[in-house]
Amino acid sequence: MPTKIAVHVSTERSQAQNKERALAILQGKLYKLREDERIAKEKGMYISKTTDIEWGNQIRSYVMHPYKMVKDHRTEAETSQIDKVLDGDLDLFIEAEKDL
């Protein structure tokens, strides 16, 4: 998987030692990259800690009259099957969150 991370080591005398050191550095950089991605994803899940709870900051809107629609404002996913959503079928919104 391309990550655009490059490592160059030429401090050791042998090519094999340079390769070992470069692979160790590369592993560390890849670990840090994955850890940063995980932390960023976790921070995105805690929306309530970063926003004030007030009118206009809701996650989902439920419209039942004059037409039926449920809309998730974070992912822009929407459906007109409001009865299924009220019965607990949230798969559409869960999948939309995964695709972000």
N, C-alpha and C positions, 0 to 999 in steps of 0.2 A: 504494500500500500504506500503510494508516494506521500511523503510528508514535507518535502522541501527542506529537510534538515541535513546539513552536511557536516562532517567531522574530518579534520586533517591533523595527524600526529606525526611528527618527525623528530622527536626528542630522543628516542632510543636508538641503539646501534643496529639492531636487527629489524628486518621488515616484519617478522612474526610478532615481536614485542610491540611494535608500532600498531599493528593490526589489533592485537588484544586490547591495548589501551584505547584505541579509537572505538572499538566495539563497546567497551565499558562506558565511555563518555556518551556514545550514541544511545545506549540503554537508559542512561540517566536522563538525557534530554527527552526521549520518548515517554518515559515515566512522568516527567514534569508536564509534558504536553497533555497527556491523558488526565492527570490529576487536575490541571487547570480547567479542562473541559468538564470534568465531573463537578467541580466546585461551581462553575458558571451555571451548569444545569440545575444544581441544588438551589442556587440563589434565585433562579427563575421560578422555582416552585413555591417560594415563600413570598408571594405577591403581597400578602396582607401585612408583612413586616415593613415593606418599602412604600406602601401607599396608605394614605389616610382613608378611613372608612367614612364615606359621606355620599350624598346623592351624586350620581353620575359616575361612580367608580365600581359599578356592579360587574360581576363576571358574566352573568347570563341574563337575558331578558325573556320573559314569558308573556306573549300576547295571546289572549283568548277571545277577544271580541274587538272588532268586527270580523277579523280573520284569525286563523290559528298559526302561530309561529313561535319557535324557540330559537334564540340566537346566542351563540357564545362570542363575546366581544374580544376575547384574547386570540382566538383562532379563526374567527369569522365563519365558523361552521354553523349551519342553520338547518332546521327541519320544520315541516308542517305537521308532523305526527306528534302533537303535544300530549296526547293521551298516553302514548308509549313512554315518553320522557317522564311524565308525572308518575308512571308506574315503576320507574327505576331503570329503564333502558337507556343508559348513558354511553353506550359503546361508540356512537358517532363522535361524541365529544372527546372521549378518551383517545380514540384513534387520531383525531385531529391534533390533539396535544402532542402525541408521539411524533407526528410528522413535522413539528416545528423545528 
